[in-house]
């Protein structure tokens, strides 16, 4: 099984172009499954032929007994299912023992977002005096205007920006590319930062392709973006639970609230599946219901 797992992980990284983070997650999830199989068969060599529906159901029950969250269990079941399908394609297994394996039903959580006024207040919080303030203003404006994931923002290079057309070339999940749009305010903030960026790089001989830099002139990390957002949320007196992804949620919610077509929003977010985007329609429907209940004389 160890060899089959190693082949599967190589397949993910080399043939499926999965990110290093994705491969790491699969490795951790499936290594735990292997450890469980060893507990069940302590005196036997772990051969793929030992994988049965009964064994996998026992593994699922064990995950529940350990008290793992539903999302964790679902992810680990999905990893096992993908691995078994791969072994079938490779001829290691004749049929997949995971075909009937079902993870726990997930509770649907509506995405957390900021209102339009709250978003505007947050975006205007970074000071415009000094290059780092201009950088932070550009970061928040770009996250919200483009609906970017924080990893997409930190991965931006200078060649990915076309300020003349107000577009960004984004490399999203699975290395899929898409165009993100920038509004006039975000384009202006980004242009100001690019001009100030030279001051951060002054005296450094090494060329740096990254758009957003830290004080040392290196590419900014996702964690650093999270920390700077925490600082500005506190300054603006806004909900401290908000994260960089909250701005992406706010982007989608505000577009749909103002009549944008859901398929256009799907494309702008880079979602492969429309169902992923449709969660935002639940948010807007709930808000319509609240407005209706407050305003309609015979609502309740």
DRENGU-602030 format. One record per atom (N, C-alpha, C, O): residue in one letter; x, y, z. Coordinates in steps of 0.02 Angstrom, whole numbers, plus 50000, padded with zeros to 5 digits. Last residue first. Example, Ala and Ser with C-alpha at 12.3 -4.5 7.8 and 13.67 -1.06 7.14 Angstrom:
BEGIN
S506424988850354;S506844994750357;S506455000250394;S506705005750402;A506604971650390;A506154977550390;A506604983550390;A507124983450423;
END
This chain:
BEGIN
X476925194350425;X476895189650481;X476465192450537;X476385189150588;X476675202050311;X477215197050310;X477155192150368;X477315186250359;X475845212350278;X475545205950296;X476055200250295;X475895194550281;X476645223550248;X476145224050302;X475825217350322;X475565216750378;X478385221850229;X477735220050202;X477205220050259;X477315216950311;X479595224950298;X479255230050259;X478535228250238;X478115232750232;X480135214150367;X480115220650400;X479635225450364;X479305229550397;X480045203850275;X479705203150339;X479635209850376;X479145211050411;X480875209050173;X480165207750161;X479775207550227;X479255210750234;X482125208950235;X481835215250212;X481085214650202;X480705219150220;X482255195150256;X482265199750313;X481955206450294;X481555209250333;X482235190550124;X481705188450171;X481675193150231;X481135195050253;X483405195950075;X482765198150046;X482195196450093;X481725200450101;X484305188650151;X484255195950161;X483615198750132;X483305203250160;X484095176050099;X483965177250170;X483895184650184;X483465186750224;X484525178149968;X483825176449980;X483645177750053;X483095180250068;X485895180349988;X485485185849963;X484745184449973;X484365189149986;X486255167550037;X486375173650077;X485925179250054;X485605182550095;X485925159449932;X485575158449995;X485655164650040;X485195166650075;X486815163649837;X486115165349825;X485705164249889;X485205167549899;X487985158349883;X487895165549891;X487185167649877;X486955172849902;X487905145249845;X487835146649916;X487715154149928;X487395156049977;X488215144749710;X487515145649729;X487405146849803;X486875149249823;X489525141549689;X489345148549687;X488645149749716;X488495155049743;X489475127749693;X489905131249741;X489715138649745;X489735141549799;X488675124749585;X488405123549652;X488815127149705;X488545129349756;X489475126549474;X488995131849490;X488725131049560;X488555135949593;X491175122649479;X490495120149488;X490035125849508;X490185129549556;X492335130049472;X492185125349418;X491455123249419;X491145122349367;X492565147149505;X492255140849528;X492135136349467;X491865138649417;X493075159849487;X493485154049466;X493225147449491;X493605142649498;X492415171349509;X492695168049567;X493145162249548;X493555159949589;X492005174249379;X492445178949413;X492775175749474;X493345177349490;X491135163549355;X491745164249315;X492245168849349;X492845167549348;X490125166049450;X490485159749451;X491155160349414;X491675158049438;X489675178249402;X490005178049467;X490405171649474;X490965171749501;X489085173649285;X489635178449281;X490025178549346;X490645178849345;X488095165749339;X488625162549300;X489215167249289;X489795164949284;X487265175149402;X487635170349443;X488195166949404;X488715165349432;X487305192249358;X487125185449339;X487565180449375;X488175181349379;X486955205249477;X487415201749433;X487175194649418;X486875191449461;X486155212749566;X485875210249503;X486345206749456;X486155205349399;X486645216049687;X486535221549640;X486365219049570;X486425222749521;X486845204249752;X486355208849780;X486165214349730;X485605216849731;X487915199349677;X487255196249669;X486705200749697;X486155201049668;X488935208149724;X488775207649653;X488075204849643;X487685207549604;X488925205449862;X488745212149838;X488575212149764;X488125215649742;X489365192049862;X488715193849890;X488485200549863;X487905201349844;X490665192749808;X490145188849775;X489445190949798;X488995191549757;X491305201749903;X491305203049831;X490725199449796;X490345202549759;X491175194250020;X490825200750014;X490765202649941;X490245205049919;X492025183449995;X491305182350006;X490905188749996;X490375188649966;X493205190849988;X492985187049929;X492235185549935;X491865186149887;X493265195550118;X493205200450063;X492995197149998;X492645200149958;X493435183650186;X492815187350196;X492715192550140;X492155193750119;X494725179950162;X494215176650122;X493535180050130;X493105179450086;X495405187350260;X495475189350190;X494935186150146;X494715189250098;X494085188150387;X494735185850362;X494825188350290;X494355191250262;X493195192750535;X493305193250463;X494025191150445;X494495192250484;X493095193350670;X493075186650639;X493235186850565;X493385181750534;X492975206350713;X493655203450710;X493675196450680;X494215193950666;X491995218250637;X491975211450663;X492675208250657;X492925207450602;X492755234750664;X492335229850629;X492425222850659;X492865221650700;X493505246250692;X492975244150738;X492495239150707;X491895239250721;X494595249850620;X493945251950593;X493365250050639;X492795252150627;X495595243850694;X495605251150687;X494925253750664;X494695259050686;X495245230350676;X495235233250743;X495205240850739;X494825244050777;X495465229250539;X494795227850566;X494725231050635;X494215234050651;X496825231650533;X496375236650506;X495645235450527;X495265240250533;X497355220050597;X497525226750622;X497015231950597;X496795236150636;X496865209850516;X496665210150586;X496775217150614;X496355219850650;X497605212650399;X496875213550399;X496615214050471;X496185218250485;X498875209250439;X498745216350425;X497995217650423;X497765223050441;X498695195350455;X498865199550512;X498715206950499;X498475210450543;X498415191150324;X497925190050377;X498055194550437;X497595197250467;X499625194350264;X499015197850242;X498475197150295;X498115201850309;X500445185150328;X500555192350339;X499945196450318;X499775201350350;X499945173250276;X499885174550347;X499975181950363;X499625184750405;X500335174150143;X499615174250160;X499515175850233;X499045179450251;X501765185250124;X501445178750134;X500705179650150;X500485185050169;X502615194749998;X502185194650057;X501855187750063;X501675184750012;X504265192749941;X503555191749928;X503165191249994;X503375187750040;X505405205450007;X505225198649986;X504475198149975;X504095202449997;X505805217250063;X505815216849990;X505665209949963;X505785208649904;X505635218950195;X506295216550174;X506345215750098;X506865213850072;X504325222150211;X504815227550221;X505515225450199;X505935229750185;X503545212750074;X503615214750144;X504165220050150;X504445222150099;X502555215849925;X503185214349960;X503135216150034;X502745220450054;X501655211449784;X501605213649854;X502195211149894;X502325205149898;X502145206349660;X501835212949665;X501865215549736;X502065221249748;X503705198449623;X503085198749661;X502815205849664;X503185210649669;X504955198649561;X504365198949518;X503705199849557;X503205201849527;X506395207049590;X505865203749627;X505215204249586;X504945209749578;X508155206349568;X507495207849539;X506965203949577;X507065198049593;X509375212049680;X508995206249655;X508315208349628;X507935211749663;X509895223549736;X510085221949668;X509655216449637;X509575216049576;X509225236649826;X509255229349820;X509385227549747;X509025229749702;X509055250149831;X509685247549855;X509745240049851;X510265237249870;X507315249249850;X507895253549839;X508525250449870;X508525248449928;X506135242849870;X506665238949837;X507315242949828;X507805240349802;X505345252649923;X505475246749964;X506065242849936;X506455239849973;X505265261449815;X505595263649877;X505775257749922;X506285257849956;X504495254549724;X505205255649708;X505595257749770;X506185256149777;X503215255649772;X503575249249780;X504325250049768;X504725246549799;X502605266949730;X502935267249795;X503375261049807;X503845261249846;X502065262249610;X502535267849608;X502945268149673;X503545269349672;X501245252449657;X501785250549611;X502305256049605;X502895254749596;X500335260149732;X500795255549765;X501385253749720;X501955253449742;X499655266949630;X500025270849681;X500535266349716;X501095268449729;X499065256149563;X499555260349528;X499975264349577;X500585265049568;X498195251749663;X498735247349641;X499275251349604;X499865250049613;X497315262549670;X497705260649730;X498295256249710;X498835256949739;X496795262249539;X497155268049563;X497595266449623;X498175268549627;X496145249849540;X496685251149491;X497115256949513;X497725256749507;X495185252249639;X495705247249650;X496295248349602;X496865247649622;X494415262049574;X494735263549638;X495305258749651;X495845260749673;X493955255349458;X494365261349452;X494745262849517;X495335264549515;X494115237349480;X493745243549472;X494225249449471;X494825248649481;X494735223549392;X494855228649442;X494425234749427;X494385237049370;X494445206049369;X494335213049349;X494475217649408;X494345215949466;X495395191949319;X495025195549371;X494985202849350;X495435205449317;X495425177749216;X495515184949221;X495095187649278;X494515185849285;X496275162349257;X495665166249242;X495845173649245;X496365175549273;X496955145749256;X497025152949247;X496345156249233;X495915153249201;X497325133049373;X496885135549320;X496945143149317;X496985146549368;X498045126449470;X498425130449421;X497995132649362;X498245133949308;X497205121649566;X497375117149511;X497745120649455;X497755118149399;X496575138049595;X496645131149616;X496775126649556;X496495127749502;X497335150849492;X496945148549548;X497075141349566;X497625138749553;X498115164149438;X498225156849438;X497915153949500;X498185154649555;X497545178049347;X497555174349411;X497675166949398;X497385163949354;X497915193049283;X497935185949265;X498035182049330;X498555182649362;X496845207049294;X497375203149324;X497345196049297;X496795193349289;X496395223049222;X496325215749229;X496945212749262;X497495215549258;X496285235949166;X495995234449232;X495905227049242;X495385224949269;X496915239749054;X496265236449044;X495925234849111;X495355232549112;X498015245849114;X497665249349060;X496965246449049;X496485250049037;X498545236749201;X498165242249229;X497765245949176;X497245248849190;X498795221249209;X498695225749152;X498245231349177;X497635230849173;X499865209549287;X499455215549293;X499415219349227;X499915220449194;X500775199549281;X500075197549283;X499595203549282;X498995202649277;X502045204349294;X501815202649226;X501075200749224;X500785200449170;X502185204949433;X502105211149394;X501835209849324;X501435213749298;X501185192049509;X501815194749485;X501675200949443;X501115201949419;X500305185049647;X500315189649589;X501025192049574;X501405193749618;X500215177649761;X500565174649704;X500605179149644;X500915177349594;X499425184849846;X500135184649861;X500545181549804;X501145182749798;X498175182349779;X498445189149787;X499195188949798;X499575192549765;X498025168849793;X498055171649725;X498355178649727;X498735180649682;X497935167649930;X498505164549897;X498585167149825;X499145167649800;X496705173949953;X497315177249977;X497935174249944;X498425177849931;X495655174849809;X495885171149867;X496545174449888;X496895177349847;X494785189549749;X495345184949749;X495395180949814;X495185183249867;X493925199149695;X493645193049724;X494175187649731;X494025181749720;X494375211349649;X494465205549605;X494155199149632;X494125194149596;X494015220149751;X493825221749683;X493865215649638;X493445214749593;X494575213849867;X493855214949860;X493645216049788;X493135213349766;X495955213149839;X495585207249863;X494835207949850;X494515203349825;X496205226549805;X496275221349755;X495905214949775;X495585211749733;X495985233349926;X495595235149867;X495615229549815;X495105227949784;X496965227350006;X496255226650023;X495815228149963;X495325224649950;X498155231049935;X497995224049950;X497255223249962;X496935218849932;X498115245049934;X498075241449871;X497895234049882;X497515231249843;X498275247550070;X497665249850037;X497575245949972;X497015243849956;X499555242150086;X498995239050121;X498325241150091;X497865237150086;X500335250950008;X500305243749993;X499685240550023;X499325236849990;X500135262750077;X499885262250008;X499845254949986;X499375252949952;X500795259250194;X500085261050197;X499765260450128;X499205258050120;X502065257650143;X501725251850171;X500975253150178;X500575248550170;X502475270750096;X502365265150049;X501975259350078;X501585256250042;X501625285350161;X502135280250164;X501965274250121;X501385272750110;X499975288450188;X500645291350198;X501145285550204;X501075281250248;X498755282950186;X499085283650121;X499765286950126;X500105288050076;X498215270350301;X498435277150285;X498805277350219;X499135272550199;X496795259550290;X497525260350285;X497725267350266;X497445270250219;X495345262350280;X495715262750344;X496465263350335;X496775267450371;X494585260050171;X494855266850178;X495275267650241;X495525273150254;X494135247250184;X494585248750129;X494925255550136;X495475256650111;X493235248450293;X493855244550299;X494355246650246;X494945247550261;X492205256050236;X492565258550295;X493235255050303;X493745258250318;X491765247450135;X492045253950118;X492465256850175;X492995259650163;X491255237050216;X491815235750170;X492165242250151;X492775242650151;X490205243650280;X490765240850320;X491375239750276;X491935241150296;X489395246350169;X489675251950208;X490265249550250;X490775253050255;X489085233150127;X489415237850081;X489745243550120;X490315245350106;X489515220750254;X489055224850216;X489445229850173;X490045230650180;X490495205950242;X490395212650267;X489895216250224;X489845215050164;X490125188450277;X490315193950233;X490205200650269;X489855200950320;X490225171050287;X490235177350324;X490475182950277;X490965182050242;X489175159250204;X489805162850210;X489725169450248;X489225172950242;X488245147150295;X488245152850250;X488885156850259;X489115157750315;X488485130150299;X488635136450333;X488635142050281;X488985141650231;X487665115350311;X487805120950266;X487905127350306;X487455129550342;X488425101250376;X487985106850391;X488165112650345;X488745114550340;X488585086250279;X488865092550305;X488315097650320;X487825098250284;X488495069550322;X488145075150290;X488385081650322;X488395082450383;X490025060050319;X489455063050355;X489145068750315;X489485072250279;X490385049850171;X490565053750230;X489945056750263;X489395055950237;X490195033750110;X489915040450112;X490125043950177;X490045041150231;X490625021150000;X490815024550062;X490575031750060;X490735035450014;X490465013849887;X489865014949928;X490005018749992;X489565019650034;X491775013849836;X491225016649796;X490605018149839;X490265023149828;X492865008249894;X492625014549923;X492025017449888;X491775022749906;X493354997649827;X492974996149888;X492685002349920;X492295001949968;X493294996649653;X493455001049710;X493034999249771;X492424999349767;X494014982449571;X493444986849586;X493624990949647;X494044989049687;X495334978449554;X494854977249500;X494234981549509;X493944983949460;X496854987449585;X496214984749610;X495754983649550;X495774987449502;X497834990249494;X498034987449559;X497434984249593;X497484979049626;X497554996849379;X497504989649378;X497724986349442;X497794980249445;X497485010449380;X498155007549372;X498144999849369;X498654996749357;X496155012449409;X496405014449343;X497085011449328;X497255010049271;X496165007949543;X495765004349492;X496025006049422;X496105001549380;X496945017549602;X497195010649601;X496805006449551;X497075001849521;X496075028649588;X496725028649554;X496995021449548;X497245019549496;X495055024849673;X494915025649602;X495555025449561;X495585022449508;X495755025349795;X495505018849770;X495335019249696;X495465014449659;X495995039149804;X496555034449801;X496335027649773;X496685024749732;X494695044149815;X495125046049758;X495695041149749;X495865039349693;X494325038449938;X493945036949878;X494365038449815;X494375034549768;X495225044250026;X495235037050017;X494875035149952;X495105030749915;X494805057650014;X495485055749996;X495535048249983;X495855046149935;X493495056950064;X493605058849994;X494295056949970;X494385054749913;X493785053950196;X493415049050156;X493515050550082;X493605046050042;X494395065950231;X494785059650233;X494435054050194;X494765049950162;X493355075150218;X493965075950178;X494365069450175;X494625067550123;X492445070350313;X492255070550242;X492865071050197;X492905067850145;X493175072450430;X492995065650410;X492825065450336;X493045060950300;X493245086450429;X493865082450427;X493715075450403;X494085072650362;X491895089950439;X492275092150381;X492925088050373;X493125086450317;X491535084650564;X491235081950503;X491645083750441;X491725079650396;X492965082050673;X492425086150645;X492165083150580;X492525079450546;X493255067250771;X493445072050719;X492835075950695;X492275073450696;X493105057550871;X492835064250881;X493045069450831;X493015075450845;X493405044450859;X493945048850881;X493725056150891;X494105060250916;X492245039350804;X492385037950875;X492935042550903;X492935044150962;X492395043350671;X491855046150712;X492005045350786;X491905049950825;X493465035050637;X493545042350633;X493015045850675;X493155050750709;X492845022550651;X493395024350696;X493505031950696;X493625034850749;X491965022750543;X491695022450611;X492225024650662;X492065028050711;X492915022450439;X492465028150446;X492165028450517;X492135033750546;X493475009850462;X493895015850467;X493465022050477;X493625026450517;X492375001950433;X492655001850501;X493095007950513;X493085010850568;X492265004650299;X491715006650343;X491945006750416;X491745011050455;X493454998650257;X493385005850250;X492805008550292;X492845014050319;X493194985150284;X493754988450317;X493664996050314;X493794999550364;X492094983050196;X492014982150269;X492564985750307;X492434988950358;X492644984850072;X492124989550094;X492044989150170;X491934994150203;X494424982350084;X493744980050071;X493264985450095;X493444989850133;X496074979650056;X495574984950058;X494894982150038;X494794979949981;X496954969650033;X496624969550098;X496074974750103;X495644974450147;X497554972349913;X497014967449912;X496654966949979;X496094964249982;X498634980849944;X497994983749923;X497404978849922;X496834980949930;X499424975050093;X499344974350021;X498674977450001;X498194976850039;X500444975650221;X499874979550196;X499864979250119;X500234982750086;X500774960150294;X501024965450249;X500424969050220;X499954965850196;X500204957150461;X500184955950389;X500504961750351;X500504967450375;X499984959250594;X500444953850576;X500474952550501;X500734947450480;X499024969250611;X499704970350638;X500214965150614;X500814966550613;X497794975250548;X498174969450523;X498904969950546;X499354970850505;X497334986250617;X496864980750604;X497224974450582;X496994968850596;X498444994550618;X498154992350682;X497694986350673;X497664981950716;X498574996550482;X499094992750518;X498844990250585;X499014984750607;X497475004650458;X497484997850428;X498014993550463;X497914987550472;X497885016250526;X497315012450551;X497315005350523;X497185000550560;X498935019850443;X499085018250513;X498505014350544;X498615009750584;X498235022750326;X498705017050327;X498865014950399;X498915009050414;X497555034350368;X497175028350349;X497625022150352;X497415016950376;X498655042950383;X498255041050442;X497845034750428;X497785030450471;X499025043950252;X499495040850299;X499125038850362;X499275033550392;X497945050950201;X498025043850182;X498535040250225;X498495034150235;X498135063650259;X497505060050267;X497595052550254;X497345048450292;X499445067150217;X499285066750288;X498655062550299;X498635058350344;X499305067050076;X499805062750109;X499625061750183;X499645056150208;X498325076850056;X498185069850038;X498675065150074;X498465059850099;X499085088050100;X498455086150134;X498275078850120;X498085075150165;X500135088150006;X500285087350078;X499665085050116;X499705080650159;X499415090949890;X499775084549896;X499925083049969;X499865077349991;X498985104049923;X498495098649911;X498825091849919;X498545087349951;X500215110849932;X499765110649990;X499265104949983;X499135101350032;X500695109949803;X501065106549857;X500635105849919;X500675100849954;X499295107349689;X499775111549726;X500135107449780;X499895102049798;X499225096449547;X498975098549613;X499515102649648;X500115101549638;X499395091749417;X499625098549433;X499335101049499;X499205107049507;X499175078949381;X498575082949395;X498745090149412;X498305094249422;X500505074549362;X500015073949308;X499395078249318;X499115080949270;X501245077949480;X501535078549413;X501015078649357;X501085082549309;X500425076749596;X500885082449587;X501095083449515;X501135089049492;X499665065049577;X499335071449594;X499795077349577;X499575082249547;X500675055649553;X500165056949502;X499825063749514;X499725067649468;X501295055349677;X501675057649618;X501195059649562;X501305064549527;X500235049849750;X500465056649766;X500885059549709;X500825065549694;X500175037049691;X499595041549689;X499815048749701;X499585053249666;X501415031749726;X501245032649655;X500665037649647;X500675041849603;X501275031149865;X501795035349836;X501655036749763;X501765042349739;X500235021649874;X500125028449897;X500635033249867;X500465038749845;X500875010349826;X500295012949789;X500135020149810;X499925024149768;X501835008949926;X502055010249857;X501485013149816;X501575017749777;X501015006050035;X501445011950037;X501675013949967;X501695019849950;X500414993950000;X500005000050000;X500435006350000;X500255011449969;
END
